[in-house]
Amino acid sequence: MKQELPFLETMITQSCNLSCEGCTNYSDYNVSESVHWDVAKEWISSWLERVDIPDFGLIGGEPLLNKEAEQWLVGCRELMPASQIRFTTNGMVLSQKTNILDTIFDIGNCVFKISVHQPDQFYIQEALNHVFNYAKWEPVVEFGIKRWRSKNNVRFQINFPNTFYKTFKGNYSNMLPHNNEPADAFSICCQKTCPLLYDGKIYKCSSIALLAKTLADWSQDQTAWMPYLDYKGIGPDCTADELDNFITGFNAPEPICRMCPSINDIDSRLDHVNTVTSKATWIKLNARN
C-alpha cells in the first residue's frame, strides 16, 4: 500500500519578473531556468508509484513565464485525477496569459492564487479584475483561509505577504548559514509543509533544494555550508525507511533547519513591500555595481 505525502510542490520555473529580497526560492537574482513538462512528467510518474499526493502545487519564480504552464496543468490532472492542484502567480503578466484560467476551469479542483507583492501597482488591480470578472464567485472560508469558489471546484485566493526572513546571512556575494537551533528556525518558517520536487528528488523545502545551485551561481566558498550540502533529498528509489522518515518529518523541524533564521535574527527580517522591485530594475541596479 502506498504512503501519502500530504502536499508537494514544484517550481516549473525559477525565473521571475520580480525581485523579492529574501525569496525562499532564490528567484530574486537574475536567474533563468524553466522545466519542460516532458521531463517533469517522468519525475512525477516515478514518485506516484511510491506515494499518493492529494495536493500538488505549481510555483515559480513566476510560473506564467514557463511557456508550457498550461501543459503542466493538463498533464498534472492526467497523472493525478483526484488531486487538488494549486497554481500561484504574482499576477504581473496575467493579462497577457488569460488562457491559464480557461485551463484551470477545464481541469477543475484547483486553487488559483495571486500573491500580491506590489499592492500599489496597476497590474495587480488589472489581474484581480480579470479573475473576478471571469466567473461568478461565492465567498468561502476553507481551513481558516478566505477564498472565492466557483464551478468545477475552482477556488481563488489572494495572499498579501508583508514580512520575509532572508534564509541566509549577508548577501549572495558572501552568504553564510545562520546555524540556529532547528526548532527555533522552524518556528518562523513559511515552508513548514512545503516539500519541493526538484530535479526528480524531494527536498524538505525549496531553500534546501536550491542551495547548492545558488552557491554555484555566485561562485561561493562552500566551506561553511558543508554540513547542509550533505542533505541530498530523497529519490523515488529511496528505501521504505527513508520515505517513512521523510513523511514523518513532514511538519517537524529537522537538523537541516539549522541553516535558516530564527525570530532573533533581526537583520534577516525584511519589510517585504519596501524591499521588492521589478527584475528589470534589479538588473539595471546590479549592472552598475
Secondary structure, DSSP 8 states (H G I E B T S, - for coil): --EE-S-EEEESB---SEEETT-TTS-SSS---B--HHHHHHHHHHHHTTEE-SEEEEE-S-GGGSTTHHHHHHHHHHH-TTSEEEEEE-STTGGG-THHHHHHHHH-SEEEEEE-S-TTSHHHHHHHHHHHHHS--EEEEETTEEEEEEGGGEEEEEE---EEE-SSBS-TTS-B-----HHHHHHT-TTTT--EEETTEEES-HHHHTHHHHHHHTT---GGGHHHHT---B-TT--HHHHHHHHHTTTS--GGGGGS--TT-GGGEEEGGGTEEEHHHHHHHHHH-
